[in-house]
């Protein structure tokens, strides 16, 4: 280390200066509670990380580390009432510009934005940046999907992120299951059934297959009943009466073949009312 600094005194001086800045940042974090009311921390006025990278003499990763450590102390101090004013600037324009591949600022910054500042869309903008800068890291897209699912209840957008995460090598198997379930939450049971069926067919884990089958079972019933009731309605509109039996849907050309329920039985049909029912019970009860 000493030899390297001796060979490059400019970089050595820069490293010493940055180390001093780190110590100053850590000390400043301890003093935040005593700052005058209305005073703004000078680090909040930092320029874009693009400019800081240009003057960091190759230590942009270290500078990003220092500012990130400071930010954890700063945003963890609940005595600072206006601490969220520069939140997107610090994480989105400074730290992640200095080091676009540094994952923690994306994840922790988004957590502060959504859970504390109650700004989920701001958090998604930061996570979107993380996804674009780190396309090989599934965890960032997963966090974006979970935020859409849990906080925004935007299941279509959640499915988009979970799909992106599931396509990245090394993604946890849970991601694919969440992706399949989002379509069900969004009301697209047919696509959800397709995805859960693929999970069931492709997995050799007994637990995963059992979970998948429970979803396949209930979704198949939902989809079959929807299709049969729609076919009965079309037949009634055309013939002026409900079909005498479900087989008439096939002979009339309205249905290609009658589906069987998950237990390989016919669905129950009431010719007086045109109602179609499942004779069993849903596994998940929803």
N, C-alpha and C positions, 0 to 999 in steps of 0.2 A: 504493500500500500504506500509506504513512504517513498519507495523508489518511483512508483507511478506518479506521485505528486511532485517529486523532484524533477521528473522528466517533463511534466506539464504543469508548471507553477500556476498558470491561469486557471486550469480546472481545479487545482488544489485550493486556490483562494475562493473559487466559486463554491466548492463543496463546504469549506469552512463557513462561508457566509450563509449558505443554506442551512447548515447545522445550527448556526446561531439563530436563524429565523425560526427554525423548528422549536428551539428552546423558548424563544420569545412567545411563539404562538401558544405553547403549552402553559406558560406562566400567565399569559393574558386570559386564557380560558378560566384560570382560577380566580381572576379578578373581575370577571364579568358581572357578578352579583353586585359589586360596589360601584359600577360605573354610574355617572350622573344620569338622571332621568332625561330621556329624549336624545341622549348621545348615541351616535351610530358607530359601530365598530369599523375601523378603517379598512379591514379586509373585505368588507361588503362592497367597497368601491373598486375592487380589483378589476382590471380590464379583462377582456375575453381571454380564455386560455390559449387561443391561437397566438396572441401577442406575448403572453407569458412564456409560451414554449420557445419562441424565437430568442428570448433573452435568458433562458434557463441554462444555456451552454450544455445541453445534452442531459440535464438533470430534471427533465420535465416530469418523469415518473416520481421522483423524490418530492418535487414541489407539489404534485397532486396529492401525494401521501400526507404531506404536512397540512395542506389546506383541508383535506378530508378529516384528519384528526381534530383540527381546530373546529370544524363544522359540527362534529359529534358533540363536543363540549358546549359549543354555542347554542345549538338547537335543543340541547338537553337541559338548558337552564330555563326553567319555567318562570323565573323572575323577570325575564326580558319579555315584555308584553308584545312588542312589535317584531319579534324575531323572525316571523315568516315573510316579512316584506321583500327580502332579497333571496328567497329560497330558490326560485327557479334560476336566478342568475348564478348563484354559487354552484349548484349541482349541474345545471344544464349548459351553462356557458363558460364556466371556469374549470371545474375539476374534470369533467368528462371531455372537455376540449384539450386539456393538458394531456390526459391519458385516456383515449377513447376505449381502450380494452381493459380498463380497471373496473371490474364488475361491482364491487361493493358500493361505490357511490350511486350507481343506478338503482340497486336494490334498496339500500338504506334511504337514499334520497326519496325514492318513490313511497317508501313506508312513512316517512315523516310527512310528505305531501298529502297522502291519503288519510292516514290514521290520526295525525295531529292537526295539520292545517286544514283538513277536510276539503282538499282540492284534488279529487280523483282524476279529473281530466288533465291537470298539470302533471300528476304522477304518470299518466299514460303517455304524455308527450316525452317525458324522460325515459320511460321504458321503451318506447318506440325507437328512440335514439340508440338505446342499448342494444335492441334487437338488430338494427341496421348495422351497427358497428361491430357486433359480435354474432354473426349468423351461425356460428358453430357452438354457441352456448345456449342450450335449451332452457335453462333456468330463467332467463330474462323474459322470453316469450311466455313461459308458464306463469310467472308472476303477473304479467299483463293480463293473461287470460283469467287468472284467479281474481284479480281486481275487478274485471268486468262482470264476472259471475257473482262474487260475494258482495261487492260494494255497489255496483251500478245495476245489477240484475239485467244486464244487456247480454243475453245468452248467445245471440248471433255473433256479436263481436267476440265474446269469450271463445266460441267455437273456432273462430278464425285464428286466434292466438294459440289455442291448444293444438290446432292442426299443425301450425308452424313448429311448435315445440316438439310434437310427436314425430315429425319428419327428421329431426336432428339426431344423428347417431349418439347413443348413450342416454337418450331420454328415459326417464322412469316410466314403467308400464302404466302407472296411474294416469299419466297424461292422456293416453289414448282412450281410457275409460271415461275420463272427464269430457273429452272431445265428443264421444258418442252420446253422452248424457245431455250435453248442451242442446242438441237438436230436439231432444224430447222436451226439455224445459222451454224451448222456443216454439213448441207446437208442431214441429216437423217429425212426427212419429215414424214416418216411413223411412226417412234417412237415418234416424236413430236406430231403427230396427236393423237396417243394413249394416251399420257400423258395429253394433253389438253382436250381430251374427258373425261378422268377420273376426271379431275378438274371440268369440267362442270357438270358431273353426281353427284359428291360428295358434291358440295357446295350448301348451301342454301342462300348465299349472292347474291342479284340481280346484284350488280356491278361485282363481280367475275364471275358470270355465263355469263354476257354480254361480258366481256373481253375474257373469255374462248371460247364462241361461235364464236366470230369474228375470232379467230385463227383456231378453228375447221372448220369453213366455208371455209377459204382460203386453208388450208392444205388439206382438203378433195378434193377440186377441183384439186390441184396440184397432189395429189396421184392418183386420178381417171384418169386424163389425161395422166399421165405417164404410168399407167397400160394399158389403152386403146390403146395408140400409140404403146406401145411395142407389144401388141397382134396383132394389125394391121400389124406391121412389120413382125412378125412371120408368119402370114397368107400369106402375100405377098411373103415371101421367099419360102413358101411351095407350094402355088397355082400358083405362077408366075403372080399374079395380086392382086390388093387391093380387099378386100371384097366389094360386091355390097351394103351391108348394115351391120351395126354393129352386127345384129343378126346372121350373118354367123359365127362370132367368137364363138358363143355358139354352133351352130350346128356342127362346125368343131372340137369342143372339145378343142379349144384354151383358151376360157374363160368359167368359170362356170356359171356366171350370169353377166349381164350388170349393172354397177352401175348407180344410178340416181344422179343428182347434188343435192346440199344442198336444193334446192327448190322443190325437188322430180320431176324433169323433165329429159328427155333424153338429153344426150350430142349431140351437132350438129356434123354431119359427112358429109364430102365431098368425094363421091365415086371416083371422078376423080383423086384427089390428095392423098387420104388416110388420109387427115388431120382431126383431132378431136378437137372440140373447145367447150368452155363453153359459153352459151348464155347470161350469166349475167356479173356482174362486181365483182372483188375481193373487199372485205370490207376494208382490210388494204392496198390494192393497191401495193403489192410488188411481 
